[in-house]
Amino acid sequence: MSFVLTINGQEKEFAQRPGSLSALLSELKINEATVVAEVNGQIVERKDFSTTRFEEGARIELVRFVGGG
């Protein structure tokens, strides 16, 4: 049985539910320091990434910062 999340508008299946937003970012190979996250319309403060949990079908938006000039 898989666990489905909608990330940036696209459904993504996982073998099991990620334990937290931090775990999800790690699985996606995204550095926490370079992203702003929103779960079901609520912005999550970076200090809360490790304690933020979600149910199947949660809608997650991730905005990454990219340096350059």
N, CA, C and O atoms as a printed pandas DataFrame, in Angstrom:
     atom_number atom_name residue_name chain_id  residue_number  x_coord  y_coord  z_coord
0              1         N          MET        A               1    0.840   -1.179    0.000
1              2        CA          MET        A               1    0.000    0.000    0.000
2              3         C          MET        A               1    0.891    1.250    0.000
3              4         O          MET        A               1    1.858    1.322    0.758
4              5         N          SER        A               2    0.572    2.208   -0.830
5              6        CA          SER        A               2    1.398    3.405   -0.913
6              7         C          SER        A               2    0.702    4.578   -0.226
7              8         O          SER        A               2   -0.484    4.524    0.101
8              9         N          PHE        A               3    1.469    5.621   -0.023
9             10        CA          PHE        A               3    1.016    6.842    0.632
10            11         C          PHE        A               3    1.141    7.959   -0.396
11            12         O          PHE        A               3    2.219    8.159   -0.957
12            13         N          VAL        A               4    0.059    8.689   -0.652
13            14        CA          VAL        A               4    0.044    9.694   -1.713
14            15         C          VAL        A               4   -0.017   11.108   -1.125
15            16         O          VAL        A               4   -0.838   11.404   -0.257
16            17         N          LEU        A               5    0.865   11.959   -1.618
17            18        CA          LEU        A               5    0.866   13.381   -1.288
18            19         C          LEU        A               5    0.835   14.173   -2.586
19            20         O          LEU        A               5    1.324   13.705   -3.614
20            21         N          THR        A               6    0.266   15.360   -2.541
21            22        CA          THR        A               6    0.325   16.252   -3.693
22            23         C          THR        A               6    1.395   17.292   -3.389
23            24         O          THR        A               6    1.255   18.093   -2.464
24            25         N          ILE        A               7    2.465   17.270   -4.180
25            26        CA          ILE        A               7    3.590   18.177   -3.973
26            27         C          ILE        A               7    3.710   19.078   -5.183
27            28         O          ILE        A               7    3.921   18.610   -6.302
28            29         N          ASN        A               8    3.574   20.384   -4.952
29            30        CA          ASN        A               8    3.615   21.385   -6.026
30            31         C          ASN        A               8    2.675   21.002   -7.164
31            32         O          ASN        A               8    3.026   21.110   -8.339
32            33         N          GLY        A               9    1.474   20.554   -6.799
33            34        CA          GLY        A               9    0.435   20.279   -7.783
34            35         C          GLY        A               9    0.488   18.912   -8.436
35            36         O          GLY        A               9   -0.370   18.592   -9.259
36            37         N          GLN        A              10    1.480   18.093   -8.088
37            38        CA          GLN        A              10    1.598   16.767   -8.695
38            39         C          GLN        A              10    1.534   15.688   -7.622
39            40         O          GLN        A              10    2.209   15.774   -6.596
40            41         N          GLU        A              11    0.703   14.655   -7.877
41            42        CA          GLU        A              11    0.619   13.547   -6.933
42            43         C          GLU        A              11    1.915   12.750   -6.953
43            44         O          GLU        A              11    2.469   12.460   -8.014
44            45         N          LYS        A              12    2.388   12.402   -5.759
45            46        CA          LYS        A              12    3.602   11.605   -5.635
46            47         C          LYS        A              12    3.323   10.489   -4.636
47            48         O          LYS        A              12    2.789   10.723   -3.552
48            49         N          GLU        A              13    3.692    9.270   -5.023
49            50        CA          GLU        A              13    3.486    8.112   -4.159
50            51         C          GLU        A              13    4.760    7.777   -3.397
51            52         O          GLU        A              13    5.868    7.881   -3.924
52            53         N          PHE        A              14    4.576    7.373   -2.148
53            54        CA          PHE        A              14    5.673    6.946   -1.294
54            55         C          PHE        A              14    5.351    5.550   -0.784
55            56         O          PHE        A              14    4.181    5.206   -0.615
56            57         N          ALA        A              15    6.370    4.751   -0.541
57            58        CA          ALA        A              15    6.162    3.396   -0.032
58            59         C          ALA        A              15    5.531    3.435    1.359
59            60         O          ALA        A              15    4.747    2.558    1.722
60            61         N          GLN        A              16    5.882    4.461    2.127
61            62        CA          GLN        A              16    5.301    4.646    3.458
62            63         C          GLN        A              16    5.213    6.131    3.749
63            64         O          GLN        A              16    5.848    6.945    3.078
64            65         N          ARG        A              17    4.427    6.477    4.749
65            66        CA          ARG        A              17    4.257    7.894    5.086
66            67         C          ARG        A              17    5.544    8.460    5.665
67            68         O          ARG        A              17    6.090    7.903    6.617
68            69         N          PRO        A              18    6.038    9.571    5.099
69            70        CA          PRO        A              18    7.204   10.227    5.704
70            71         C          PRO        A              18    6.840   10.663    7.128
71            72         O          PRO        A              18    5.737   11.157    7.362
72            73         N          GLY        A              19    7.758   10.483    8.069
73            74        CA          GLY        A              19    7.471   10.765    9.474
74            75         C          GLY        A              19    7.274   12.224    9.806
75            76         O          GLY        A              19    6.651   12.551   10.816
76            77         N          SER        A              20    7.793   13.109    8.973
77            78        CA          SER        A              20    7.673   14.548    9.225
78            79         C          SER        A              20    8.000   15.287    7.934
79            80         O          SER        A              20    8.415   14.687    6.942
80            81         N          LEU        A              21    7.806   16.590    7.970
81            82        CA          LEU        A              21    8.173   17.405    6.821
82            83         C          LEU        A              21    9.683   17.322    6.595
83            84         O          LEU        A              21   10.133   17.293    5.449
84            85         N          SER        A              22   10.466   17.283    7.666
85            86        CA          SER        A              22   11.923   17.132    7.531
86            87         C          SER        A              22   12.271   15.832    6.816
87            88         O          SER        A              22   13.133   15.813    5.937
88            89         N          ALA        A              23   11.601   14.749    7.191
89            90        CA          ALA        A              23   11.860   13.453    6.559
90            91         C          ALA        A              23   11.483   13.485    5.083
91            92         O          ALA        A              23   12.189   12.916    4.250
92            93         N          LEU        A              24   10.383   14.140    4.757
93            94        CA          LEU        A              24    9.971   14.265    3.362
94            95         C          LEU        A              24   11.022   15.024    2.562
95            96         O          LEU        A              24   11.411   14.590    1.477
96            97         N          LEU        A              25   11.483   16.151    3.090
97            98        CA          LEU        A              25   12.493   16.941    2.389
98            99         C          LEU        A              25   13.776   16.137    2.197
99           100         O          LEU        A              25   14.408   16.210    1.144
100          101         N          SER        A              26   14.154   15.378    3.208
101          102        CA          SER        A              26   15.341   14.538    3.095
102          103         C          SER        A              26   15.157   13.498    1.995
103          104         O          SER        A              26   16.067   13.266    1.199
104          105         N          GLU        A              27   13.974   12.869    1.948
105          106        CA          GLU        A              27   13.711   11.864    0.921
106          107         C          GLU        A              27   13.746   12.484   -0.479
107          108         O          GLU        A              27   14.171   11.844   -1.441
108          109         N          LEU        A              28   13.294   13.741   -0.579
109          110        CA          LEU        A              28   13.301   14.439   -1.866
110          111         C          LEU        A              28   14.653   15.088   -2.160
111          112         O          LEU        A              28   14.832   15.708   -3.208
112          113         N          LYS        A              29   15.599   14.944   -1.238
113          114        CA          LYS        A              29   16.942   15.517   -1.358
114          115         C          LYS        A              29   16.905   17.042   -1.490
115          116         O          LYS        A              29   17.591   17.635   -2.322
116          117         N          ILE        A              30   16.072   17.655   -0.631
117          118        CA          ILE        A              30   15.947   19.112   -0.597
118          119         C          ILE        A              30   16.481   19.600    0.752
119          120         O          ILE        A              30   16.055   19.126    1.805
120          121         N          ASN        A              31   17.410   20.544    0.710
121          122        CA          ASN        A              31   17.989   21.120    1.919
122          123         C          ASN        A              31   16.945   22.020    2.586
123          124         O          ASN        A              31   16.411   22.927    1.948
124          125         N          GLU        A              32   16.654   21.773    3.863
125          126        CA          GLU        A              32   15.661   22.557    4.598
126          127         C          GLU        A              32   15.970   24.053    4.589
127          128         O          GLU        A              32   15.054   24.875    4.596
128          129         N          ALA        A              33   17.227   24.400    4.572
129          130        CA          ALA        A              33   17.622   25.806    4.641
130          131         C          ALA        A              33   17.295   26.568    3.362
131          132         O          ALA        A              33   17.343   27.798    3.346
132          133         N          THR        A              34   16.961   25.846    2.284
133          134        CA          THR        A              34   16.745   26.514    1.001
134          135         C          THR        A              34   15.289   26.460    0.535
135          136         O          THR        A              34   15.010   26.680   -0.644
136          137         N          VAL        A              35   14.352   26.168    1.455
137          138        CA          VAL        A              35   12.978   25.987    1.027
138          139         C          VAL        A              35   11.992   26.645    1.999
139          140         O          VAL        A              35   12.225   26.707    3.206
140          141         N          VAL        A              36   10.907   27.122    1.442
141          142        CA          VAL        A              36    9.747   27.547    2.225
142          143         C          VAL        A              36    8.676   26.507    1.950
143          144         O          VAL        A              36    8.457   26.124    0.801
144          145         N          ALA        A              37    8.004   26.045    3.008
145          146        CA          ALA        A              37    7.015   24.983    2.854
146          147         C          ALA        A              37    5.643   25.422    3.335
147          148         O          ALA        A              37    5.500   26.147    4.320
148          149         N          GLU        A              38    4.641   24.954    2.603
149          150        CA          GLU        A              38    3.247   25.204    2.952
150          151         C          GLU        A              38    2.542   23.848    2.927
151          152         O          GLU        A              38    2.667   23.099    1.958
152          153         N          VAL        A              39    1.810   23.538    3.979
153          154        CA          VAL        A              39    1.064   22.280    4.057
154          155         C          VAL        A              39   -0.413   22.622    4.214
155          156         O          VAL        A              39   -0.814   23.273    5.178
156          157         N          ASN        A              40   -1.209   22.175    3.256
157          158        CA          ASN        A              40   -2.652   22.438    3.256
158          159         C          ASN        A              40   -2.976   23.915    3.468
159          160         O          ASN        A              40   -3.879   24.266    4.227
160          161         N          GLY        A              41   -2.219   24.771    2.780
161          162        CA          GLY        A              41   -2.495   26.206    2.806
162          163         C          GLY        A              41   -1.880   26.965    3.965
163          164         O          GLY        A              41   -2.059   28.178    4.070
164          165         N          GLN        A              42   -1.150   26.270    4.847
165          166        CA          GLN        A              42   -0.537   26.923    6.003
166          167         C          GLN        A              42    0.979   26.897    5.860
167          168         O          GLN        A              42    1.571   25.835    5.668
168          169         N          ILE        A              43    1.605   28.061    5.953
169          170        CA          ILE        A              43    3.065   28.121    5.904
170          171         C          ILE        A              43    3.615   27.499    7.185
171          172         O          ILE        A              43    3.130   27.772    8.283
172          173         N          VAL        A              44    4.625   26.666    7.025
173          174        CA          VAL        A              44    5.257   25.996    8.162
174          175         C          VAL        A              44    6.590   26.669    8.449
175          176         O          VAL        A              44    7.435   26.790    7.562
176          177         N          GLU        A              45    6.776   27.107    9.687
177          178        CA          GLU        A              45    8.052   27.711   10.063
178          179         C          GLU        A              45    9.132   26.642   10.054
179          180         O          GLU        A              45    8.880   25.493   10.418
180          181         N          ARG        A              46   10.315   27.015    9.644
181          182        CA          ARG        A              46   11.418   26.066    9.519
182          183         C          ARG        A              46   11.666   25.326   10.832
183          184         O          ARG        A              46   12.003   24.142   10.816
184          185         N          LYS        A              47   11.506   26.004   11.963
185          186        CA          LYS        A              47   11.736   25.364   13.264
186          187         C          LYS        A              47   10.736   24.237   13.532
187          188         O          LYS        A              47   10.970   23.396   14.400
188          189         N          ASP        A              48    9.625   24.217   12.791
189          190        CA          ASP        A              48    8.590   23.204   12.983
190          191         C          ASP        A              48    8.639   22.073   11.952
191          192         O          ASP        A              48    7.790   21.183   11.982
192          193         N          PHE        A              49    9.609   22.091   11.049
193          194        CA          PHE        A              49    9.686   21.060   10.007
194          195         C          PHE        A              49    9.760   19.651   10.609
195          196         O          PHE        A              49    9.118   18.729   10.106
196          197         N          SER        A              50   10.533   19.484   11.673
197          198        CA          SER        A              50   10.734   18.139   12.225
198          199         C          SER        A              50    9.519   17.619   12.987
199          200         O          SER        A              50    9.423   16.419   13.245
200          201         N          THR        A              51    8.594   18.499   13.348
201          202        CA          THR        A              51    7.402   18.060   14.093
202          203         C          THR        A              51    6.124   18.128   13.260
203          204         O          THR        A              51    5.053   17.744   13.728
204          205         N          THR        A              52    6.239   18.615   12.031
205          206        CA          THR        A              52    5.059   18.724   11.167
206          207         C          THR        A              52    4.766   17.386   10.507
207          208         O          THR        A              52    5.594   16.846    9.774
208          209         N          ARG        A              53    3.573   16.858   10.778
209          210        CA          ARG        A              53    3.112   15.591   10.209
210          211         C          ARG        A              53    1.940   15.886    9.278
211          212         O          ARG        A              53    1.340   16.958    9.354
212          213         N          PHE        A              54    1.615   14.945    8.406
213          214        CA          PHE        A              54    0.494   15.158    7.493
214          215         C          PHE        A              54   -0.190   13.844    7.196
215          216         O          PHE        A              54    0.391   12.766    7.315
216          217         N          GLU        A              55   -1.434   13.970    6.810
217          218        CA          GLU        A              55   -2.243   12.808    6.453
218          219         C          GLU        A              55   -2.117   12.555    4.957
219          220         O          GLU        A              55   -1.669   13.420    4.205
220          221         N          GLU        A              56   -2.515   11.369    4.540
221          222        CA          GLU        A              56   -2.516   11.052    3.120
222          223         C          GLU        A              56   -3.383   12.070    2.386
223          224         O          GLU        A              56   -4.435   12.478    2.878
224          225         N          GLY        A              57   -2.927   12.471    1.209
225          226        CA          GLY        A              57   -3.660   13.433    0.401
226          227         C          GLY        A              57   -3.330   14.884    0.721
227          228         O          GLY        A              57   -3.877   15.796    0.101
228          229         N          ALA        A              58   -2.437   15.105    1.686
229          230        CA          ALA        A              58   -2.052   16.477    2.034
230          231         C          ALA        A              58   -1.498   17.177    0.797
231          232         O          ALA        A              58   -0.871   16.557   -0.062
232          233         N          ARG        A              59   -1.743   18.479    0.729
233          234        CA          ARG        A              59   -1.233   19.301   -0.363
234          235         C          ARG        A              59   -0.046   20.096    0.165
235          236         O          ARG        A              59   -0.180   20.892    1.094
236          237         N          ILE        A              60    1.100   19.872   -0.431
237          238        CA          ILE        A              60    2.344   20.493    0.021
238          239         C          ILE        A              60    2.924   21.325   -1.111
239          240         O          ILE        A              60    3.078   20.852   -2.237
240          241         N          GLU        A              61    3.240   22.562   -0.794
241          242        CA          GLU        A              61    3.893   23.435   -1.758
242          243         C          GLU        A              61    5.290   23.735   -1.231
243          244         O          GLU        A              61    5.456   24.121   -0.074
244          245         N          LEU        A              62    6.282   23.556   -2.077
245          246        CA          LEU        A              62    7.672   23.813   -1.720
246          247         C          LEU        A              62    8.243   24.842   -2.677
247          248         O          LEU        A              62    8.216   24.660   -3.895
248          249         N          VAL        A              63    8.760   25.924   -2.114
249          250        CA          VAL        A              63    9.383   26.979   -2.928
250          251         C          VAL        A              63   10.853   27.010   -2.538
251          252         O          VAL        A              63   11.209   27.260   -1.387
252          253         N          ARG        A              64   11.697   26.749   -3.535
253          254        CA          ARG        A              64   13.132   26.703   -3.284
254          255         C          ARG        A              64   13.787   28.020   -3.650
255          256         O          ARG        A              64   13.431   28.657   -4.641
256          257         N          PHE        A              65   14.770   28.423   -2.817
257          258        CA          PHE        A              65   15.559   29.619   -3.105
258          259         C          PHE        A              65   16.756   29.217   -3.928
259          260         O          PHE        A              65   17.437   28.237   -3.625
260          261         N          VAL        A              66   17.007   29.980   -4.973
261          262        CA          VAL        A              66   18.148   29.720   -5.849
262          263         C          VAL        A              66   18.960   30.999   -5.945
263          264         O          VAL        A              66   18.434   32.066   -6.263
264          265         N          GLY        A              67   20.236   30.877   -5.669
265          266        CA          GLY        A              67   21.117   32.037   -5.760
266          267         C          GLY        A              67   21.527   32.278   -7.204
267          268         O          GLY        A              67   21.441   31.384   -8.046
268          269         N          GLY        A              68   21.961   33.461   -7.470
269          270        CA          GLY        A              68   22.421   33.767   -8.818
270          271         C          GLY        A              68   22.383   35.259   -9.049
271          272         O          GLY        A              68   22.066   36.043   -8.155
272          273         N          GLY        A              69   22.705   35.621  -10.239
273          274        CA          GLY        A              69   22.710   37.058  -10.483
274          275         C          GLY        A              69   22.656   37.409  -11.887
275          276         O          GLY        A              69   22.654   38.591  -12.228
